[in-house]
Amino acid sequence: MKRTSLGPLQPLDTTIPDPALIVLIGAAGSGKSTWASTWPSTQVLELDQFRAMVSDDAGDQTATVSAAAVLHSVLEARLARKRTTVIDATNTEAHVRAGLLDVARSYGVPAVAFLVSTPADVCVQRQASRSPARAVPADVVRRQHAEAAAAAPHLHDEGFAHVLCADRTHRLELLLRRVSGTRRQRPGWDGGGSLLGLRAVHRFFGSEVVPLWRWHVGSHLAGGDHVGEIRLGPDRLVFALRSDVGGSFGFDLLVACPVDDDCDAPAWEPVYSVTDLLVAQTSATVCTVHGGPDRTGHRQGGDHACEGEAHALVKFRSA
């Protein structure tokens, strides 16, 4: 298990059997598709995509019945082959879940309820960034949120073998492993856009990571460099965007001190790709207090004039 300065990077959740039918449950805008992206795309059946298939418009609600019929046909074909399948739809209505559970039972595949319980106000706010065709009215979003909350205590009784809550499920490592397997290392900066844009994030880590990223404007954790993080449920990785090495741009990952386990000072590891995130604790970690091996293999000394940075790390943790 790799350590970050914010604690251990938790192992993948093992309560999800394979094969399984995984039913995401949450209001429109809750972030279901972000969680769905932690599974291989071939395993994910997204209702919006099936609406687009049958009507050329993912937001065409009049196509929902036809789209659901096609989705169920694909679902049955997959479960007949004992393939893990993820249903990316709101699934807040009991009769919809009952239909999915019937299919899972008929093929002898356990069903997992995966609750994405984002606050209703956040779900409503996210509709503003959607196209008019895909934006869901606020009253509908709030109804879906209430339905999901009411269903949560009874999901085991409905027939789900496992019930997981997104905010207590560790899947960031799985997402990074999947993305790193499909991306080549592409260091550098394309020179366009603002520093606080997402071009560098996209270029280094890929489009799948962009929805998980947020900047911490005004943070002093990295000595004046911009600070951002990748967050998925309880998993969190913190970065500094560096622009002072040879005139080029790159990211450092905040990691644990390589010298002293009790040290709270920031330690940084350069990362150039998603794959680097998975091996970042194995080499070149430099603590701002204790130093560490530099890129030539020599030890770098630090001094305790950096105590202000250690204090900043404590403040950042509590943010």
DAWOUR-V703326 format. One record per helix or strand. SS is the DSSP state (H for helix, E for strand). FROM is the first residue (numbers start at 1). LEN is the number of residues. If there is no record, write none. Layout:
BEGIN
SS & FROM & LEN
SS & FROM & LEN
END
This chain:
BEGIN
E & 3 & 2
E & 7 & 2
E & 21 & 5
H & 32 & 5
H & 41 & 3
E & 44 & 3
H & 47 & 9
H & 61 & 20
E & 85 & 4
H & 94 & 13
E & 111 & 5
H & 120 & 10
H & 138 & 15
H & 155 & 4
E & 162 & 4
H & 166 & 3
H & 172 & 11
H & 199 & 7
H & 207 & 4
E & 213 & 3
E & 226 & 7
E & 235 & 11
E & 248 & 8
E & 267 & 5
H & 274 & 9
E & 286 & 2
E & 291 & 3
E & 299 & 2
H & 304 & 15
END
